[in-house]
Amino acid sequence: MLGILETVQAWDDAAMALGEGLRWEPLTAFFAVTSAWWVKWPLFAAVGGLCDACERRRLPWAMSAALGAAAATGLAVTLVKETFDRVRPGIAEPGLDPVGVIPASASFPSGHSATAFATAAAVALFYPRLRVPLFALAALVALSRVYLGMHYATDVLIGSALGAAIGLATGWLVLRVARRPTGPGPRPATP
């Protein structure tokens, strides 16, 4: 088991070194915007709400699914962070030069990655034609966290998988409620 952990840490360290080695001012500015708080889930929820409005839905189902997924994922991430309490790369390795202020929370899993993938998955269930751009943006959010030195690659990978799973489950539940017939149903035949 120790060998596996050492291998994973070596891989994380290599990914951090690669991200730091690729630093270029325009790319850093792009990833700083991509990593902003309003991108990690509010933007995805807004896209869901806008699509709901364009479809003239009485209730904003996709936006509701995204908000529910963000809330459930936030809770799950908080519980996992408290359980594992992994130190952030910029604190664990003083030689690294993170871009921005290092959050006080634990590193594992990445909350940005988790909520981005959760909300992308929830909205994509309602609007499959947006699946590729939604997941591409979620992937950029996740990548930005490693590039900026805020998370290890495994924090981002596990956070992304956790978020996608919660987003799919939440979206599926909301989709089932949205498709449930309203009003009185057909009456059973009487003998």
Steps between C-alpha positions, in 0.01 A plus 500: 500500500784737586648440154174600335479820705861587415430442130189719513692774683780483242240534223340796681839666544579453130165654401562796731849552353357482148230756583755734653734451205226596252425832667449773246334830587205482255434135592523584869244781456270263310520233771454759776168602339407135439561430869286792624222416748221590258622248240523192722121456520297824467579529129382143435178559696442823305542313170243246620261781596549679169430178309190441714380852414567446128300177514221695677488253786268598781755382753878535457575128527857505368592793721339327799697184426823701476433680828411174675812335360718791614356485852532121531851508358604782731386296799675184378824687427496660845458160668779341294733797559446471876566126487825509299631849586765499225730802510492725194801479265619856564517431875633143481770598252631851575703497176180519294373838395118492499313774315257676734404455861512142628160406650493394864308181426660162438618408152326164447267493310481812286173680569528707182537186288225316683238776475589582139456138392189454715318797352622420147367145530166614641440755223626260230230248592237759407685643201716226343602725210696708753681199647833564323532872578383451860748221571776687315448802726491276808828342386656848463387587853662179627820556302524857627524377859815298424650767273454767768654274765190473719452122468683183415387316186343220706295755697358620171443154349319364805306825544392489135383139527318564827330807356398329177346210694305732731396720208372205299308363799350840586416577138340158454281552809388846387441371147272227635300757698483732198363221278242382751150558363299773666129507564271205533630187336298242312247324713534128538244298309211379709382140462 
